[in-house]
Each structure stands twice: as C-alpha cells, then as structure tokens.
Amino acid sequence: MKWTLLTSPVEHEDDIVTVRQRVRRLAERLGFEVQDQTRIATAVSEIARNAYGYAGGGRVEYGLDQGVDGQFLAIRISDKGRASPTSMPSCRAATARPPGSASASQGRAG
C-alpha cells in the first residue's frame, strides 16, 4: 500500500461496525457506486469479524496504491493469529477502482 489514509483497530466487537462505516464512507468519497460501496463494506467487515472472532483481533489499514492502470483503493487487514499453512486456504487480495477508471475491479493472488 503506497498511501495509508487511516487505520482502525479491531479489538472489540463494536470495532467491526466502525470498520464497516469507515470503508463505506471512503468508497463513497472515492466515487464508487452504492452497490459497490455495499460490497466493499461487506467484504471488509466480514474479514474484520473473522480477525476478531478467530484470531483475537487485528488492524485494518485503508489506503491507496499505484498500479499500471492508476491509483486504486487498497485495504489491508492483519490479525493477531497464527495459522498453519494447512489450516488456511489460498488467500486473495482484492483491489477496486471507482467507475470510469481503467479497470473497475480486479483480483490478485496474494
């Protein structure tokens, strides 16, 4: 993530609501359509809920990154847990761009 805009702790169940509200507002301000705002907020809050419920908490970083097609929204969620390689399926990191950008949405293997 090239530019971190803000971070949120995930230490209490109420923090999950805060994460959802912040990422939705950020997506709105970046010009995402309402349906995409909801999708982004849902995905991020569910991962934050998993960090809280299964790993004892964590942190969410919201920011912008730079790619060949321009800037895009980047969300990084870290947790306090320790997973063994056999207990985690392959991870995917999602990036998203508002409508009208070179590529509206893409996924990358992480």
VENQUI-V747972 format. One record per pair of residues at least 24 apart in sequence whose C-alpha atoms are under 10 Angstrom apart, sorted by the first residue. I is the first residue (numbers start at 1). J is the second residue. Records with the same first field share a line. If there is no record, write none. Layout:
I=J / J
This chain:
1=61 / 62 / 63 / 64 / 65 / 66 / 72 / 73 / 74 / 75 / 76
2=63 / 64 / 65 / 66 / 67 / 71 / 74
3=61 / 62 / 63 / 64 / 65 / 66 / 71 / 73 / 74
4=61 / 62 / 63 / 64 / 65 / 74 / 75 / 76
5=61 / 62 / 63 / 64 / 74
6=60 / 61 / 62 / 63
7=59 / 60 / 61 / 62 / 63 / 75 / 76 / 77
8=58 / 59 / 60 / 61 / 62 / 77
9=48 / 52 / 57 / 58 / 59 / 60 / 61 / 77 / 78 / 79
10=48 / 49 / 51 / 52 / 53 / 56 / 57 / 58 / 59 / 60 / 77 / 78 / 79
11=48 / 51 / 52 / 53 / 56 / 57 / 58 / 59 / 79
12=49 / 52 / 53 / 56 / 57 / 58
13=48 / 49 / 52 / 53 / 57
15=45 / 48 / 49 / 52 / 57 / 59
16=44 / 45 / 46 / 47 / 48 / 49 / 50 / 51 / 52 / 60
17=41 / 45 / 48 / 49
18=45
19=44 / 45 / 46 / 48 / 49 / 59 / 60 / 61 / 62
20=44 / 45 / 46 / 48
21=45
22=62
23=60 / 61 / 62 / 63 / 73 / 75
26=62 / 63 / 73
27=73 / 96 / 97 / 98
28=98
29=98
30=72 / 73 / 97 / 98 / 99
31=97 / 98 / 99 / 100
32=96 / 97 / 98 / 99 / 100 / 104
33=98 / 99
36=96 / 97 / 98 / 99 / 105
37=98
40=75 / 94 / 95 / 96
43=94
44=75 / 76 / 77
45=77
47=77 / 78 / 79
48=77 / 78 / 79
50=79
51=77 / 78 / 79 / 80 / 81
52=79 / 80 / 81
54=79 / 80 / 81
55=79 / 80 / 81 / 82 / 83
56=80 / 81
57=81
64=95 / 96 / 97
65=95
68=102
69=97 / 101 / 102 / 103
70=97 / 101 / 102 / 103
71=95 / 96 / 97 / 98 / 101 / 102
72=96 / 97 / 98 / 101 / 103 / 104 / 105
73=97 / 98 / 105
